[in-house]
Amino acid sequence: MTDIYFQSGKDPVMTDFTMSQLQSYLRQKYPHLENGSGLFMKLVEELGETAEVLNLLAGRKNPNGTAVYDAAGRPVAIDPTQITKNSTETQQLKSQLARELADLIHYTVAIAAVEGLDLTATILEKDRSASLRYQQQPDLVTFLENNSLESKDHQDDA
């Protein structure tokens, strides 16, 4: 069975890991849970926090957390030209977004681990059916196979 690998791009202490390894780790981390309902509540909380950061990045909210309104009192987005992509604030928000997305992945995979689900197989199956349904190529299995071959070719060249 093909596994899905995660790779750290910045942290030299961090290593690549697979979805199966993450699920095994989280199963050990939450041995006291009989089901994923409590983790689901954390997932929903993290989803709200992710939405807040995305709203700030898109200009739908001010940094103080309030919505931006026009003269008639309707919520509007800030003029995108006012949002500088390389500002310190934007970079901090993107860093916060990465942490919130990591939390979403953590709780999603933890629910699957506690419930004893094979998330790797399910992701590959769902992607394959979606690729067929929406006529998108390559599907994830093909992508992983091609990526593995390209990595092997680069290793052979070295």
TAMO-V88277 format. One record per backbone hydrogen bond with DSSP energy under -0.5 kcal/mol. CO is the residue of the C=O (numbers start at 1). NH is the residue of the N-H. E is the energy in kcal/mol with one decimal. If there is no record, write none. Layout:
# TAMO-V88277
co=(CO CO)
nh=(NH NH)
e=(E E)
This chain:
# TAMO-V88277
co=(3 4 6 10 11 17 18 19 20 21 22 23 24 25 26 28 30 36 37 38 39 40 41 42 43 44 45 46 47 48 49 50 51 52 53 54 55 55 55 56 59 60 62 66 68 70 74 79 80 82 83 84 87 88 89 90 91 92 93 94 95 96 97 98 99 100 101 102 103 104 105 106 107 108 109 110 111 112 113 117 118 119 120 121 122 123 124 125 126 127 128 129 130 131 132 139 140 141 142 143 144 145 146 147 148 149 150 151 152 153 154)
nh=(5 19 17 12 14 6 22 23 24 25 26 27 28 29 30 31 33 40 41 42 43 44 45 46 47 48 49 50 51 52 53 54 55 56 57 58 59 60 61 59 78 68 65 62 76 73 70 82 83 84 85 87 91 92 93 94 95 96 97 98 99 100 101 102 103 104 105 106 107 108 109 110 111 112 113 114 115 117 116 119 122 123 124 125 126 127 128 129 130 131 132 133 134 136 135 143 144 145 146 147 148 149 150 151 152 153 154 155 156 157 158)
e=(-0.5 -2.0 -2.3 -0.7 -0.6 -4.0 -2.3 -2.7 -2.4 -2.5 -2.6 -2.4 -1.8 -1.9 -1.8 -0.8 -1.2 -2.2 -1.5 -1.4 -2.4 -2.4 -2.0 -2.6 -2.2 -2.0 -1.8 -2.4 -2.3 -2.0 -1.8 -2.5 -2.6 -2.1 -2.7 -2.2 -0.7 -2.1 -1.1 -0.6 -1.8 -1.2 -2.7 -3.2 -3.2 -2.1 -2.6 -2.8 -1.2 -0.8 -0.6 -1.2 -2.5 -2.4 -2.3 -2.4 -2.1 -2.3 -2.8 -2.3 -1.8 -2.4 -2.8 -2.1 -1.9 -2.1 -2.4 -2.8 -2.6 -2.3 -2.8 -2.4 -2.1 -1.8 -2.5 -2.9 -2.3 -3.0 -1.0 -1.3 -2.0 -2.8 -2.5 -2.4 -2.9 -2.6 -2.2 -2.4 -2.4 -2.8 -2.1 -2.7 -2.9 -2.2 -0.6 -2.6 -2.9 -2.6 -2.9 -2.9 -2.3 -2.1 -2.5 -2.3 -2.1 -2.4 -2.2 -2.0 -2.4 -1.8 -1.1)
